[in-house]
Amino acid sequence: MKKKTMNRRDFIKTSSMVGMGAAVGLSHIPYSLQSQNRQSAILGGRPSFGGFWPGWPVIGALEEQELLKVLHSGQWCRLGSKTTPRFEEEFRGMTGSGYALATSSGTTALSTMLGALDIGPGDEVILPPYTFIATYNVIVQNYALPIFVDIDIKSFQIDAAKIEAAITPHTRALMPVHIGGSPFDVDAVMKIAAKYNLPVIEDACQAHFAEWKGKSVGNFGVGGAFSFQASKNLNSGEGGAIITNNEDFYKKCYSFHHQGQGSDSASLVPGSGTRGSNFRLTEFQAGILLAQMTRIPEQIKKRFENAQYLTEMLSEIPGITPAKLYEGVTRSAYHLYMFRYDKQQFAGMDRSKFIGALNAEGVPCSPGYVSLIKDAYVRNLAQNKHYLKIYGEKRMKLWLDQLSCPANDRLCGEEAVWLTQTMLLGSKSDMEMIAKGIRKISREAKAISKL
Ligand SMILES: *Cc1c(COP(=O)(O)O)cnc(C)c1O
């Protein structure tokens, strides 16, 4: 079975080298097979990829061992135990940060940092609209006002040049996101933050071990949040972590995530904004994470290499533009492989049809996020009774009227296409099959768009 696939791939490779002049050197292959291979799957041809994409999560004996160790120890909570602190030390070391604190999720990592900064009603927090809803939710949980700054359509990241105009006397923090696992323009964001003396909370929930100028993301702001939810590049089902280089901030975060208490006793620790919660990681999760961490260096390398190879190939297809990495990016975590699709170059075929055709090629892909600022879930904040009480009707109407991010809406509505991180754990030839599928659709766009 495997051998057969290889042969077919070799054939596909050969035919693509020969190009459109298929008659040359291919006469020994029956014509029906030739046309099947060249035709896109949605038109009845054979899919470009007929194998299996790598499964997720990756599980081995080590996960079992670590999990059973925790189970039999009877110590299932981090308090007075060892597994979570061991994971924190590993994670701290691998990110090259001063302190690491494990939390119950990426969302609670962000909440903990907002709590440690004592963000609350009347405060404004800046975020990009091109993100997972959690970035927004943690701001609203604190009754602070989320202020959206549009994205740079080339990179999919927050447009640093637009942040300054969104800052008001009420701005209390910037919460940019390393979306897709690729760093935002760290230098540009940090420059604005310094000018206005604003703390930066890095939402690095998709960006484990991504690097800006050789340094792990999460190390640039006052702190960075990571997620270990099942879909993320580091996975314990649920889970999260904060990294920081500020001891005082670390202590405040610890206190906040542990009901306002310090680490060595149940004494209440002042300075945490007089609020707290229970956002602790369990020892089971820490055990799984310790095992998963041993696989991470190889996975990081593979995703990055495969993504770069894919970018090389896709950049040559008219109408396909991979998300740009800023010059300071020395490594993307590639939680998502994101590119822009220009239907004009595909005979006007709209994105959903392109995605259907690519799925038919055996290449799973999706249009990604819907626009947050167009969603009723977000827009209804203007009618929320607590927000009306805190900010007044006039302010909330203005907030609603100012929800405008055209670049984001273009990405969400028409252009973005995503491949997932697990596909990037495939082989080099798997990457070639992705490009192959898109090239086929490109060649036959006219016929497909008529379907
Ligand atoms: C996953 C994610 C979160 C939330 O993490 P959870 O662990 O699911 O709570 C926050 N922000 C972004 C950008 C994410 O992708």
The ligand as an ORCA input file, in Angstrom:
! r2SCAN-3c Opt
* xyz 0 1
  C      -6.266     28.922     22.837
  C      -6.171     30.391     22.988
  C      -6.497     31.051     24.186
  C      -7.131     30.364     25.362
  O      -6.500     29.251     25.800
  P      -7.325     28.092     26.561
  O      -6.260     27.231     27.136
  O      -8.170     27.414     25.554
  O      -8.131     28.751     27.620
  C      -6.276     32.407     24.260
  N      -5.808     33.098     23.212
  C      -5.514     32.511     22.041
  C      -4.971     33.339     20.926
  C      -5.700     31.136     21.884
  O      -5.440     30.568     20.712
*
